[in-house]
């Protein structure tokens, strides 16, 4: 899949003025300028609202919200799925984690193959690509020391687990202290990912 034409951007930031939304906007414009089709999901929009996952018996009453099915359809349509979110409490916002719980379910995102004496998970969403743009307020070196588990969780536990091919994992650090010029340079990074 060399020339990506269909892009799905999933943004998880409550403020439309947040930098995650700025990244999504620049990515969208760059991909469209190159002739791509872009769909954007803001998880905080009422249209994409998902109640938090609850059930008593997973086999009998696992929720099947229509919104989750709509997101699955968009994921199947896309050739690249882009996640834009801030780093909160060493992970993504709860609204994005909840979306994974409800959307990336067995049978859709992965399956378990029985290989004696164990079972092995196999991702079903390949050969789609995944891009991550993550913002944080601390320095990058702090997150390199402390957040390798978070990065591993995203790359192995979500991206590869579902069969995606990782396109990029980009961390924009020290956002609280960045000048407008520095933020512009970050946006150009997102633009370049969209173009290539």
C-alpha positions in Angstrom: 0.0 0.0 0.0 2.3 2.8 -1.2 -0.1 5.5 -2.3 -2.5 6.1 0.6 -5.8 7.6 -0.6 -8.3 7.0 2.3 -7.5 8.5 5.7 -9.5 8.3 8.9 -8.5 10.7 11.6 -9.7 10.0 15.2 -9.2 12.9 17.6 -9.5 12.6 21.4 -9.3 16.1 22.9 -12.2 17.9 24.5 -11.2 21.3 23.2 -11.4 22.1 19.5 -8.7 24.7 20.3 -6.3 21.9 21.5 -3.2 21.1 19.5 -4.5 17.6 18.7 -7.2 19.3 16.6 -4.7 21.6 15.0 -2.6 18.5 14.0 -5.8 16.8 12.6 -6.7 19.8 10.6 -3.2 20.2 9.0 -3.0 16.5 8.3 -6.5 16.6 6.7 -5.7 19.5 4.5 -2.4 18.0 3.3 -3.9 14.6 2.5 -6.8 16.2 0.6 -4.4 18.5 -1.3 -2.6 15.3 -2.4 -5.9 13.9 -3.7 -6.8 11.8 -0.7 -10.2 11.3 0.9 -10.3 12.1 4.6 -12.9 11.3 7.3 -12.5 12.9 10.7 -14.0 11.6 14.0 -14.0 13.9 17.0 -14.8 11.5 19.9 -16.2 14.4 21.9 -18.8 15.3 19.3 -22.3 14.1 20.3 -22.5 12.2 16.9 -19.7 9.9 18.1 -20.7 9.5 21.7 -20.1 6.1 23.2 -21.3 5.2 26.7 -18.6 3.5 28.8 -18.4 -0.2 28.4 -20.6 -2.1 30.9 -21.8 -5.7 31.0 -22.4 -8.6 33.4 -21.9 -11.5 31.0 -19.6 -10.7 28.1 -21.2 -13.5 26.0 -24.8 -12.5 26.6 -24.9 -8.7 27.0 -21.8 -7.1 25.5 -23.1 -3.7 24.2 -23.5 -3.3 20.4 -23.9 0.5 20.0 -24.7 1.7 16.5 -21.9 4.4 16.8 -19.3 1.6 17.3 -20.5 -0.1 14.1 -20.3 3.2 12.2 -16.7 3.7 13.4 -15.9 0.1 12.4 -17.2 0.8 8.9 -15.0 3.9 8.6 -11.9 1.9 9.8 -12.6 -0.8 7.2 -12.9 2.0 4.6 -9.6 3.6 5.5 -6.1 2.7 4.4 -4.6 4.7 7.2 -6.0 5.5 10.6 -4.6 8.5 12.4 -4.9 8.9 16.2 -4.4 12.5 17.6 -4.5 12.8 21.4 -2.9 14.4 24.5 -1.0 12.3 27.0 -2.9 12.2 30.2 -1.9 10.1 33.2 0.7 8.3 31.1 -1.9 7.2 28.5 -4.6 8.4 26.1 -7.8 10.1 27.4 -10.3 7.7 28.8 -12.7 8.4 25.9 -10.2 6.9 23.4 -9.5 3.9 25.5 -13.3 3.4 25.8 -13.6 3.6 22.0 -11.0 0.8 21.7 -13.0 -1.3 24.2 -16.2 -0.9 22.2 -15.0 -0.8 18.6 -11.8 -2.9 18.4 -13.6 -6.1 19.4 -12.7 -9.8 18.7 -13.8 -10.9 15.3 -13.4 -7.3 13.9 -9.9 -6.2 15.0 -8.4 -9.6 15.9 -9.1 -13.2 16.4 -7.6 -16.0 18.6 -6.1 -19.0 16.9 -5.8 -22.1 18.9 -2.3 -23.4 18.7 -1.7 -26.3 21.1 -1.2 -25.7 24.0 -1.8 -22.0 23.8 -3.9 -19.5 21.8 -2.4 -16.8 19.7 -4.0 -13.5 18.8 -3.9 -12.5 15.1 -4.7 -9.0 13.9 -7.4 -8.6 11.2 -6.9 -4.9 10.2 -3.8 -5.3 8.0 -2.5 -4.0 5.7 -3.9 -0.7 7.0 -1.4 1.7 8.5 -1.7 3.6 11.8 -0.2 7.0 12.7 -0.1 8.5 16.1 0.4 12.1 17.1 0.6 12.5 20.8 1.1 15.8 22.7 2.5 16.3 26.2 3.8 19.1 28.4 6.9 17.5 29.9 10.2 16.9 28.1 10.6 14.1 25.6 13.5 12.6 27.6 11.2 12.2 30.7 8.7 10.2 28.6 11.5 8.1 27.1 12.6 7.1 30.5 9.1 6.7 32.1 6.8 6.0 29.2 8.3 3.1 27.3 5.4 1.0 28.8 2.9 3.4 27.3 4.5 3.4 23.9 4.8 -0.4 24.0 1.1 -0.7 25.1 0.1 1.4 22.0 2.4 -0.1 19.5 2.2 -3.8 20.6 -1.1 -3.9 22.6 -3.2 -1.9 20.2 -1.5 -1.2 16.8 0.2 -4.5 16.0 -2.3 -6.5 18.0 -5.0 -5.4 15.6 -2.8 -6.0 12.5 -2.0 -2.4 11.6 1.4 -1.4 10.2 2.8 1.4 12.2 3.5 4.5 10.0 4.7 6.8 12.8 4.6 7.4 16.5 5.2 11.2 16.9 5.5 12.8 20.3 5.2 16.6 20.5 6.7 17.5 23.9 6.8 20.6 26.1 3.6 22.0 24.5 3.0 24.3 27.4 6.3 26.1 26.8 6.4 26.0 23.0 6.5 29.2 20.9 4.1 29.6 18.0 7.0 29.1 15.6 7.9 25.8 17.3 4.3 24.7 17.2 4.2 25.5 13.5 7.2 23.3 12.9 5.3 20.5 14.7 2.4 21.0 12.3 4.8 20.7 9.4 5.7 17.2 10.7 2.1 16.1 10.5 1.8 17.6 7.1 4.8 15.6 5.8 3.3 12.4 7.2 0.1 13.1 5.3 2.0 13.7 2.1 4.1 10.6 2.2 
